[in-house]
Amino acid sequence: MNSRRHWLLIAGALALAACDASTSDNRIVGELASDRIELTAEFAEPITEILVAEGEVVSAGQVLVRQDASRADARLDEADAALGQAQARLDELVRGPRSEQISAARASVEGAKDDLAFRRSDYARVQEIFGKNLASEELLDRAKAALDGAQSNDKLRRAQLQELLTGTTVEELAQAENVVKQAASRRDLLAVDVARHDIIAPVDGVVDSRLFELGERPTPGQPALIMLPGEQPHARVYVPEHLRVHIGVGMPAVIYVDGLESGIDGRVRWVASEAAFTPYYALTERDRGHLTYLAKIDIAEDHERLPDGVPVEVDLLLDDSK
C-alpha cells in the first residue's frame, strides 16, 4: 500500500469514528488485501526461463522461474564421481585381498628368504677370508650391510603377507564407511542446490508481480517474484480506539465491498496490539479517540476471488459475538 492510500484509509477511519454513534459506531473502513509471499533467488545465476505471467493462477509445487544451473550440475557430477570412488574402495575392503595378491606376497616372501640365505653364506665366506688376511675390511663391511638389508627385506615381505592373510580391520572398514557417508551427504547437498535453481510456488495462489526479466541476475536473497497466496484476499481495516476493547479474534462481521450489492460474511483474524499513530502516553484523554488499530478480517464464505485494493466497509457484529 502506498503512502497516500495509507493516509486516505486512516482519514476514512477517523471520519467514521467521528460519525454519529447511532448509525456508524460499528462500521470501519479499509481495503481488500492479500498476504504477500516474496520468492527469493538463492543463486546469482542468469534467469533462463520465466514460466508464468503476472496475474496467473498457480498451484503449489509449480515451477515459476528457472535459473542457469550449469555450475551446480557440474559440481553435482563431481560429487557423484567422488561417491562412486568411495563406495568402490569400501567394497574392496569388504571383499578383502584377492587370491592373486596373496600368491604374489607368498612369492615375495620366498624370494626374500632365498636372498637372506645367500647373504648369510656370503657373509660367512667373507669372514673366513678376512680371518686369513685375504680380504679387506671394506669388503667385510659391504657383506655385513648386504646381510642386514636382506634381513630387513625378509621381515617386510613376511609382514605384508601377514597383513593380506589377516584381511581388513574393523577400523579400516569404519573409516571407509564414513568416507562414503561424507561423499553421499556432499552429493545430496549439491542436489538440493541444483533443485533450488528453480523458483517454485510454495502454495496455491496468484502471481502478483515479476521483478526480473530473462537474462538478468538476481543477487542471492533478492526477491525475484511476488505471490498472493490462497483463494481469497482479506479486508485490511482500521479499528477506532473506542471499539478496540470490544473486538477479539473470531468475532463475526459483514464486509461491504465497493461494486457488490450485498455484504459478505467475515470473521476477525487478527487485531494489532499497538496503535497506528502516536503512542498512548503522548496523548491527552481528549486525543485518545483518534487512535486506530490495524485489523484483518477474513472472508468466511466461498466467493469468487476479489481483486486487491478495492475499498471496503466492515460492520462488526458486536452483539452476535457475546
Secondary structure, DSSP 8 states (H G I E B T S, - for coil): --HHHHHHHHHHHHHHHTS-HHHHTTEEEEEEE---EEEE-SS---EEEE---TT-EE-TT-EEEEE--HHHHHHHHHHHHHHHHHHHHHHHHHH---HHHHHHHHHHHHHHHHHHHHHHHHHHHHHHHHHTT-S-HHHHHHHHHHHHHHHHHHHHHHHHHHHHHH---HHHHHHHHHHHHHHHHHHHHHHHHHHTTEEE-SSSEEEEEE---TT----TT-EEEEEEESS--EEEEEEEHHHHTT--TT-EEEEEETT-SS-EEEEEEEE-SS-SSS-GGGS-TTTGGG-EEEEEEEE-S------TT-EEEEEE-TGGG-
